[in-house]
Amino acid sequence: MIILEGPDGGGKTTLAKKLAVDLGLPLHKRASDSITGPVVDLYAWTVDDITTWWKQDLAIYDRHPLTSEHIYGPVVRGNTRPGFEMANENIAYMRRYLRRHATIIVCLPPFGVVQENVASEIAQMPGVIENIDHIYECYKMMLHLWPLDSRIARYDYTADENDVTAYQSILAACLHHKHTWRGVQYDKR
């Protein structure tokens, strides 16, 4: 799976749509959005999703609860949703599985850009605007603390086209993932 992460205003939704077209892949159903927050039983949604990856077609996620809940939960609400406690062995196992089988793109343009984008949104989930600096810093830390054996990259839509964080580098990483997903060879687009 290809998972796009990052703070609100980081360019995830725009990147998801562009990658879907360029890669010929579907957008996966979202578990959460910026206005209403997560689905009612986020843990059940997550378990169902991860435990069926082996039979799902490759898709693009605009966030995944196994990464975003551990940032947004504590920062915005002060805790994670039930089931997402780090001591939960199922969560630890699912996070390891995700790291082995997904390419994660952290959408992280400069903070000023994110702050401006969030401020310009008409509607926003409670707690995001007030905590956007903390959310941004958590995603920066994620880039540095994520295990080295996982596939993770930073995307900055404001970057020069020759920068490693620019779209062409991200597209190349996603194409590689597409062509190696479960050993299945997809048509070369």
Summary of the structure (lengths in Angstrom):
residues: 189
radius of gyration: 15.9
end to end distance: 17.5
largest distance: 44.9
contacts: 560
relative contact order: 0.20
helix: 50%
strand: 12%
